[in-house]
Amino acid sequence: MRFLAISFCALALIPGAASAQQSKQTSTKGPTLQSAAVGFSVKEAKVDASTKVTAAPVVARHQGQDVAFMAVGVGAMIAGALIGGTAGTIIIIGGAGLGLIGLYHYLE
């Protein structure tokens, strides 16, 4: 068992000893700032300030209200399912309608 443990330690040290004789490489190893970025990166070309045009950002109107309609519609459908009976069915249909109206305006 001791021989097996010493063999594992020796095998673990072999790669370090083998690379000790090699010359240092100039390439950087490890994580870089570019690899840490998530998503798309935009590389702007060099452009004169006279040709660069800035456009106003597109703002979605009433997007929060539409999401709220969808959430309230789902909540009403759940409440209608818990209530049951004819009243519950009416509440489920109303909640589905409210959720669909919110979805329609959200996707518009």
N, C-alpha and C positions, 0 to 999 in steps of 0.2 A: 504494500500500500504506500510505503514511503517512496519507493522507486517510482510509482505512478505519479505521485504528487510532484516529485522533483522533475520528472519528465515534462509535466504540464508547465511548470515554471520555466524550464529551459525552452520549450516551444514558444512560450509567450515572449521571451527575450530575443529570440532569433531575428525577427523582422527589424527590431531596433538596431541590432548589431550589424545587420546586413546593409542598412542604409547609412551607417555612420561613415563609410568610405566614399560616398557619393558627394559631388560638389553641390553647393547650395543653388537652388533654382531661383530665378528672379520673379517668377509668377507668384501672385498672392494666393494663399490658400485660405479656406474658411468662408464664412458668410460675408457678403458685401451688401452695401446699401441698395444696389439695384436689384439684388435677388430678394431683399426683404420687402420690396414694393409689391402691393397687390393690385391687380387690375391693369388697365391700359396705361401706357406712358406716351405722352405726346412730345415729339421732338420738333420744335419749331425751327424753321429755316430762318436764316438771317434776312430780314425784310426791312425796308425803309419804314420809318414812322408814318410817312405820307401815304403808303399803300396799305397800311394795316387798318382794318375796319373792325370796330367793336360793335357787336349787336347786343341788344337788350336780351337778357335771359328769358326764356319762355316760362311763364308762371302758370301752373295749373289752377284754374278757378274752382272754388268750392270743393276741392278734393277731400278735405276733411269732413265736410258735411255729407258727401256721398258715402264715405266709409262708415260714418255714423249711422246712416240709413240702413246699410247692409248689416251692421252689427245689431241694431235694434230689431231688424226683421228676423234675424236668426234667433235672437233672444225671445221674441214673441212666438216664434214657431216652437221653441223648446217649452215655453210656458204653456202654450196651447196643448202640447202633447201631455204635459203633466196634469193639466186641468181635466182633459178628456170630455167626452160627451159632445153635444151640439155646440155648446159655447166654446169648447176647446178647438173644435173644427173651424169655427168662424175665426178664432184668434190665429190659428195656423195659416188660414188662407190670407188673412190680413197681413201677417208677418211675411209671408212669401211675396205678396204684392209689394210691400215696402222694401224688402230686400232686392227684388227685381228692379224697382225704380232706382234704388241707389246704385245697383250694378250698371244699369243703362246709362245713368249720368256719369258714372265713373269711367266707363269705357268710351264715352262720347268724345 
